[in-house]
Amino acid sequence: LLAALSGILFASRFKSATTTAGTLFELDAIAAAFVGGASPSGGVGKVTGSIVGAFAMMSLTSGMNLMGIDISYQYIVKALVLAGAVIFDIAARNRARE
């Protein structure tokens, strides 16, 4: 329901709808969840952590936009942040098992 509402709002903002609208928004959503504390192995994650992760990712995006960084490089930076969050979580779980 919320995805449909956000799609309607997104399309109405630009007064058009295309099949490519929202491309790579899932990268932001997944990165926000992992930065916020969700675990790739499951079982852990809180809504508040995801909200904090979303604020962190949007702050990163806004900062890169203000600096004039090309969108292609922004996706690379976001992917590196996502990879770093996943690697950090896996390393923390391995240390906890030992």
N, C-alpha and C positions, 0 to 999 in steps of 0.2 A: 504494500500500500504506500509506504513512504518512498519507495523507488519510483513508483508511478507518479506520485505527487512531485517529486524532484525533477523527473523528466518533463512533466508539463510546465513547471516553472522555468526550467532551462530553455525549453523550446519557445516559451512566450517571451523570455528575455531578448532573444535574438529574432523574434517574429518569423521564425522558420524552423523546420525540422529536417535533418539530414540523417543518413545512415551512419555517418562518421562523427556525429555530435557525441561528445563524451568519451572520445577515444583516449585510452590510458587513464581514465578516472579510477579504474580498478587498482592501478599501481598506487595511487594516493591512498585509497581505502585500505589496501593490504598493508602498506608501509605504516600507516597510522595505527593499525591494530597491533602490529609487531613492535613498533617503537613504544606503544603504550603498555606493553607487557604480555600480550598474548603469546602463547608458546606454539611453535610449529609441531610439537609432538602432542599437543592437545592437553586438556584438563585444567589449564590456567588461563585466566584473563578476566578483566573486570571492565565494566562500562566506563568507569571514571578513568581508567588507564587508557582506554581507546580514545576518550575525549582529549586527554592530555596529549596523546600521540597525534591526534588530528590537529590540535593547536600547534604542536611542534612542526609538523609537516607543512602546514599552511604558513607558518612564520618563515620556514626555510624557502618556500615558494615565493612568498612576497619579497623576501630579501633578495633573492636571485632576480626577480622581476625589476626591482628598484636598481639593481646593479647593471641591468641591461644584458644579462646572460641569455644566450640563445636557447630556445626551447629544447633543442636536441641535447644540449649539455645539461639542462635542468633535469631531463629524464635520466641521464647518466648519473648525476649526483643523487637523485632520489633512489635509483636502483642500488647505488653503493651504500646509502644509508640503510636501506632495507636489508641488504646482505650483511652489513655490520650488525644490525639488530638480531638477525637470525643466528649469526656466528656467535655473538655474545651470549645469547640464550642457550645455545647448545654447549658452549664452553662452561657456563655456569652450572648447567645440569650435570655435566660430566664431573666437575669438581665436587658437587654435592653428593654424588654417588660414591666417591672415594673415601 
